[in-house]
């Protein structure tokens, strides 16, 4: 038979276990250095050679986005769009600074990810895997796996932009 003392000890152990599990969950959240929000890719038409990936990145400490990989494209580059002499230009960049606690937007009008030499059509609703590699101020690298949803968009057609494939510094 269970005595009141044994029942009390069991209840205390359950509370300790629950607290321990909760603390482990907090530890995992703290170890996540960068948050990715609203990741999406522009859907393509059959035969279209490239697309763009967009998202918002918020790093918990000063970091930078170094590279992105995806199995849907043979070439993946980080680009920056800019307006010069009334012409929208797009250039590859080596990395993008992610200041601690500040959301950095990757959108069609600024920094974005170019998916080039696509391996097939990206259809609306597809989930496109992206692997982001980041580095913090201490030189520690972090890899984040993202599933970006393919959405149609009519705002900016990258094929009509002037591409300068030299890198911006």
ZADO-1210 file (C-alpha; in nm, 4 decimals, padded with zeros to 6 digits):
<atoms>
<atom x="00.0000" y="00.0000" z="00.0000" code="UNK" pos="1"/>
<atom x="00.1155" y="00.3522" z="-00.0734" code="UNK" pos="2"/>
<atom x="00.1789" y="00.5609" z="00.2320" code="UNK" pos="3"/>
<atom x="00.1160" y="00.9370" z="00.2244" code="UNK" pos="4"/>
<atom x="00.4936" y="00.9887" z="00.2563" code="UNK" pos="5"/>
<atom x="00.5665" y="00.7773" z="-00.0540" code="UNK" pos="6"/>
<atom x="00.2944" y="00.9581" z="-00.2502" code="UNK" pos="7"/>
<atom x="00.4409" y="01.2939" z="-00.1478" code="UNK" pos="8"/>
<atom x="00.7917" y="01.1877" z="-00.2547" code="UNK" pos="9"/>
<atom x="00.6587" y="01.0627" z="-00.5873" code="UNK" pos="10"/>
<atom x="00.4794" y="01.3952" z="-00.6459" code="UNK" pos="11"/>
<atom x="00.7975" y="01.5851" z="-00.5578" code="UNK" pos="12"/>
<atom x="01.0040" y="01.3732" z="-00.8004" code="UNK" pos="13"/>
<atom x="00.7475" y="01.4357" z="-01.0784" code="UNK" pos="14"/>
<atom x="00.7708" y="01.8114" z="-01.0186" code="UNK" pos="15"/>
<atom x="01.1523" y="01.7935" z="-01.0306" code="UNK" pos="16"/>
<atom x="01.1387" y="01.5920" z="-01.3530" code="UNK" pos="17"/>
<atom x="00.8943" y="01.8395" z="-01.5102" code="UNK" pos="18"/>
<atom x="01.1176" y="02.1300" z="-01.4091" code="UNK" pos="19"/>
<atom x="01.4228" y="01.9555" z="-01.5540" code="UNK" pos="20"/>
<atom x="01.2458" y="01.8905" z="-01.8854" code="UNK" pos="21"/>
<atom x="01.1323" y="02.2543" z="-01.8977" code="UNK" pos="22"/>
<atom x="01.4876" y="02.3768" z="-01.8354" code="UNK" pos="23"/>
<atom x="01.6197" y="02.1529" z="-02.1131" code="UNK" pos="24"/>
<atom x="01.3654" y="02.3111" z="-02.3492" code="UNK" pos="25"/>
<atom x="01.4840" y="02.6593" z="-02.2490" code="UNK" pos="26"/>
<atom x="01.8463" y="02.5542" z="-02.3006" code="UNK" pos="27"/>
<atom x="01.7658" y="02.4403" z="-02.6558" code="UNK" pos="28"/>
<atom x="01.5950" y="02.7722" z="-02.7291" code="UNK" pos="29"/>
<atom x="01.8928" y="02.9655" z="-02.5919" code="UNK" pos="30"/>
<atom x="02.1333" y="02.7643" z="-02.8080" code="UNK" pos="31"/>
<atom x="01.9414" y="02.8589" z="-03.1223" code="UNK" pos="32"/>
<atom x="02.1472" y="03.1576" z="-03.2351" code="UNK" pos="33"/>
<atom x="01.9390" y="03.2734" z="-03.5306" code="UNK" pos="34"/>
<atom x="01.5653" y="03.2808" z="-03.5913" code="UNK" pos="35"/>
<atom x="01.4240" y="03.2461" z="-03.9440" code="UNK" pos="36"/>
<atom x="01.0776" y="03.3883" z="-04.0131" code="UNK" pos="37"/>
<atom x="00.8530" y="03.3941" z="-04.3206" code="UNK" pos="38"/>
<atom x="01.0826" y="03.1908" z="-04.5486" code="UNK" pos="39"/>
<atom x="00.9438" y="03.1615" z="-04.8998" code="UNK" pos="40"/>
<atom x="01.0554" y="03.1074" z="-05.2588" code="UNK" pos="41"/>
<atom x="00.8972" y="03.2476" z="-05.5727" code="UNK" pos="42"/>
<atom x="00.7282" y="02.9771" z="-05.7801" code="UNK" pos="43"/>
<atom x="00.8483" y="02.9418" z="-06.1392" code="UNK" pos="44"/>
<atom x="00.7093" y="02.8470" z="-06.4768" code="UNK" pos="45"/>
<atom x="00.8392" y="02.5411" z="-06.6621" code="UNK" pos="46"/>
<atom x="01.1889" y="02.6039" z="-06.7975" code="UNK" pos="47"/>
<atom x="01.2543" y="02.9149" z="-06.5874" code="UNK" pos="48"/>
<atom x="01.6236" y="02.8997" z="-06.4904" code="UNK" pos="49"/>
<atom x="01.6184" y="03.0951" z="-06.1626" code="UNK" pos="50"/>
<atom x="01.4132" y="03.2106" z="-05.8684" code="UNK" pos="51"/>
<atom x="01.4577" y="03.4019" z="-05.5454" code="UNK" pos="52"/>
<atom x="01.4316" y="03.3004" z="-05.1803" code="UNK" pos="53"/>
<atom x="01.3213" y="03.5487" z="-04.9169" code="UNK" pos="54"/>
<atom x="01.2959" y="03.5529" z="-04.5362" code="UNK" pos="55"/>
<atom x="01.3713" y="03.7510" z="-04.2237" code="UNK" pos="56"/>
<atom x="01.6739" y="03.6559" z="-04.0098" code="UNK" pos="57"/>
<atom x="01.7208" y="03.7651" z="-03.6492" code="UNK" pos="58"/>
<atom x="02.0463" y="03.6640" z="-03.4799" code="UNK" pos="59"/>
<atom x="02.0837" y="03.6620" z="-03.1011" code="UNK" pos="60"/>
<atom x="02.4442" y="03.7834" z="-03.1308" code="UNK" pos="61"/>
<atom x="02.6374" y="03.9711" z="-03.3993" code="UNK" pos="62"/>
<atom x="02.6651" y="03.7244" z="-03.6872" code="UNK" pos="63"/>
<atom x="02.6712" y="03.7051" z="-04.0630" code="UNK" pos="64"/>
<atom x="02.5075" y="03.4893" z="-04.3272" code="UNK" pos="65"/>
<atom x="02.7911" y="03.3232" z="-04.5198" code="UNK" pos="66"/>
<atom x="02.6155" y="03.0959" z="-04.7680" code="UNK" pos="67"/>
<atom x="02.2997" y="02.9111" z="-04.8651" code="UNK" pos="68"/>
<atom x="02.2632" y="02.5708" z="-05.0299" code="UNK" pos="69"/>
<atom x="01.9591" y="02.4044" z="-05.1866" code="UNK" pos="70"/>
<atom x="01.9094" y="02.0820" z="-05.3811" code="UNK" pos="71"/>
<atom x="01.6702" y="02.2631" z="-05.6204" code="UNK" pos="72"/>
<atom x="01.9495" y="02.4774" z="-05.7698" code="UNK" pos="73"/>
<atom x="02.2973" y="02.4054" z="-05.8993" code="UNK" pos="74"/>
<atom x="02.4108" y="02.7563" z="-05.7991" code="UNK" pos="75"/>
<atom x="02.2913" y="02.9484" z="-05.4914" code="UNK" pos="76"/>
<atom x="02.4180" y="03.2997" z="-05.4220" code="UNK" pos="77"/>
<atom x="02.3436" y="03.5824" z="-05.1816" code="UNK" pos="78"/>
<atom x="02.2585" y="03.8975" z="-05.3779" code="UNK" pos="79"/>
<atom x="02.1849" y="04.2596" z="-05.3052" code="UNK" pos="80"/>
<atom x="01.9611" y="04.4767" z="-05.5216" code="UNK" pos="81"/>
<atom x="02.0326" y="04.8472" z="-05.5443" code="UNK" pos="82"/>
<atom x="01.9187" y="05.1447" z="-05.7498" code="UNK" pos="83"/>
<atom x="02.1876" y="05.3357" z="-05.9416" code="UNK" pos="84"/>
<atom x="02.1186" y="05.5979" z="-06.2093" code="UNK" pos="85"/>
<atom x="01.7511" y="05.4935" z="-06.2190" code="UNK" pos="86"/>
<atom x="01.8501" y="05.1339" z="-06.2974" code="UNK" pos="87"/>
<atom x="01.7905" y="04.8487" z="-06.0551" code="UNK" pos="88"/>
<atom x="02.1053" y="04.6373" z="-06.0266" code="UNK" pos="89"/>
<atom x="02.1726" y="04.3130" z="-05.8512" code="UNK" pos="90"/>
<atom x="02.5154" y="04.1962" z="-05.7340" code="UNK" pos="91"/>
<atom x="02.6465" y="03.8946" z="-05.5477" code="UNK" pos="92"/>
<atom x="02.7788" y="03.9626" z="-05.1961" code="UNK" pos="93"/>
<atom x="03.0162" y="03.7524" z="-04.9854" code="UNK" pos="94"/>
<atom x="02.8053" y="03.7744" z="-04.6685" code="UNK" pos="95"/>
<atom x="02.5332" y="03.9727" z="-04.4950" code="UNK" pos="96"/>
<atom x="02.5819" y="04.1223" z="-04.1487" code="UNK" pos="97"/>
<atom x="02.3205" y="04.0206" z="-03.8920" code="UNK" pos="98"/>
<atom x="02.3422" y="04.2657" z="-03.5989" code="UNK" pos="99"/>
<atom x="02.2393" y="04.1161" z="-03.2634" code="UNK" pos="100"/>
<atom x="01.8637" y="04.1317" z="-03.2060" code="UNK" pos="101"/>
<atom x="01.7855" y="04.3193" z="-03.5282" code="UNK" pos="102"/>
<atom x="01.5688" y="04.1630" z="-03.7956" code="UNK" pos="103"/>
<atom x="01.7369" y="04.1612" z="-04.1376" code="UNK" pos="104"/>
<atom x="01.4926" y="04.1298" z="-04.4250" code="UNK" pos="105"/>
<atom x="01.5746" y="03.9325" z="-04.7379" code="UNK" pos="106"/>
<atom x="01.3251" y="04.0589" z="-04.9957" code="UNK" pos="107"/>
<atom x="01.3065" y="04.1308" z="-05.3707" code="UNK" pos="108"/>
<atom x="01.4250" y="04.4906" z="-05.3226" code="UNK" pos="109"/>
<atom x="01.7349" y="04.4341" z="-05.1053" code="UNK" pos="110"/>
<atom x="01.9270" y="04.1296" z="-04.9925" code="UNK" pos="111"/>
<atom x="01.7901" y="03.8017" z="-05.1239" code="UNK" pos="112"/>
<atom x="01.8974" y="03.4501" z="-05.2153" code="UNK" pos="113"/>
<atom x="01.9265" y="03.3659" z="-05.5850" code="UNK" pos="114"/>
<atom x="01.8531" y="03.0061" z="-05.6851" code="UNK" pos="115"/>
<atom x="02.0094" y="02.9609" z="-06.0294" code="UNK" pos="116"/>
<atom x="02.0321" y="02.6723" z="-06.2737" code="UNK" pos="117"/>
<atom x="01.7202" y="02.5207" z="-06.1226" code="UNK" pos="118"/>
<atom x="01.6930" y="02.1421" z="-06.1367" code="UNK" pos="119"/>
<atom x="01.3179" y="02.1656" z="-06.2096" code="UNK" pos="120"/>
<atom x="01.0118" y="02.3837" z="-06.1836" code="UNK" pos="121"/>
<atom x="00.9222" y="02.5208" z="-05.8404" code="UNK" pos="122"/>
<atom x="00.5447" y="02.4989" z="-05.8127" code="UNK" pos="123"/>
<atom x="00.3213" y="02.7032" z="-05.5858" code="UNK" pos="124"/>
<atom x="00.2920" y="02.5218" z="-05.2517" code="UNK" pos="125"/>
<atom x="00.6194" y="02.3271" z="-05.2897" code="UNK" pos="126"/>
<atom x="00.8480" y="02.3182" z="-04.9866" code="UNK" pos="127"/>
<atom x="01.1988" y="02.4160" z="-05.0931" code="UNK" pos="128"/>
<atom x="01.4809" y="02.3059" z="-04.8600" code="UNK" pos="129"/>
<atom x="01.7448" y="02.5688" z="-04.7854" code="UNK" pos="130"/>
<atom x="02.0555" y="02.5235" z="-04.5712" code="UNK" pos="131"/>
<atom x="02.1864" y="02.8505" z="-04.4274" code="UNK" pos="132"/>
<atom x="02.5416" y="02.8763" z="-04.2933" code="UNK" pos="133"/>
<atom x="02.6068" y="03.1581" z="-04.0472" code="UNK" pos="134"/>
<atom x="02.9058" y="03.2637" z="-03.8426" code="UNK" pos="135"/>
<atom x="02.9005" y="03.4570" z="-03.5157" code="UNK" pos="136"/>
<atom x="03.1545" y="03.7158" z="-03.3997" code="UNK" pos="137"/>
<atom x="03.3556" y="03.4404" z="-03.2251" code="UNK" pos="138"/>
<atom x="03.3964" y="03.2528" z="-03.5535" code="UNK" pos="139"/>
<atom x="03.1547" y="02.9737" z="-03.4534" code="UNK" pos="140"/>
<atom x="02.9467" y="02.8461" z="-03.7433" code="UNK" pos="141"/>
<atom x="02.5794" y="02.7569" z="-03.7291" code="UNK" pos="142"/>
<atom x="02.3808" y="02.5655" z="-03.9896" code="UNK" pos="143"/>
<atom x="02.0046" y="02.6137" z="-04.0134" code="UNK" pos="144"/>
<atom x="01.7725" y="02.3927" z="-04.2178" code="UNK" pos="145"/>
<atom x="01.4720" y="02.5822" z="-04.3567" code="UNK" pos="146"/>
<atom x="01.1690" y="02.4682" z="-04.5557" code="UNK" pos="147"/>
<atom x="01.0612" y="02.7681" z="-04.7649" code="UNK" pos="148"/>
<atom x="00.7117" y="02.7592" z="-04.9160" code="UNK" pos="149"/>
<atom x="00.6817" y="02.8430" z="-05.2875" code="UNK" pos="150"/>
<atom x="00.4471" y="03.1376" z="-05.3478" code="UNK" pos="151"/>
<atom x="00.3493" y="03.3226" z="-05.6634" code="UNK" pos="152"/>
<atom x="00.4485" y="03.6872" z="-05.6765" code="UNK" pos="153"/>
<atom x="00.4224" y="03.9532" z="-05.9424" code="UNK" pos="154"/>
<atom x="00.6295" y="04.2279" z="-05.7848" code="UNK" pos="155"/>
<atom x="00.9738" y="04.1834" z="-05.9336" code="UNK" pos="156"/>
<atom x="01.1012" y="03.9691" z="-06.2170" code="UNK" pos="157"/>
<atom x="01.4731" y="03.9108" z="-06.1585" code="UNK" pos="158"/>
<atom x="01.5271" y="03.8114" z="-06.5218" code="UNK" pos="159"/>
<atom x="01.4728" y="04.1746" z="-06.6270" code="UNK" pos="160"/>
<atom x="01.7377" y="04.3129" z="-06.3894" code="UNK" pos="161"/>
<atom x="02.0936" y="04.3959" z="-06.4811" code="UNK" pos="162"/>
<atom x="02.3159" y="04.1360" z="-06.3176" code="UNK" pos="163"/>
<atom x="02.6657" y="04.2261" z="-06.2167" code="UNK" pos="164"/>
<atom x="02.8279" y="03.9038" z="-06.1052" code="UNK" pos="165"/>
<atom x="03.1274" y="04.0758" z="-05.9525" code="UNK" pos="166"/>
<atom x="03.1025" y="04.0765" z="-05.5757" code="UNK" pos="167"/>
<atom x="03.0072" y="04.3809" z="-05.3682" code="UNK" pos="168"/>
<atom x="03.2192" y="04.4460" z="-05.0632" code="UNK" pos="169"/>
</atoms>
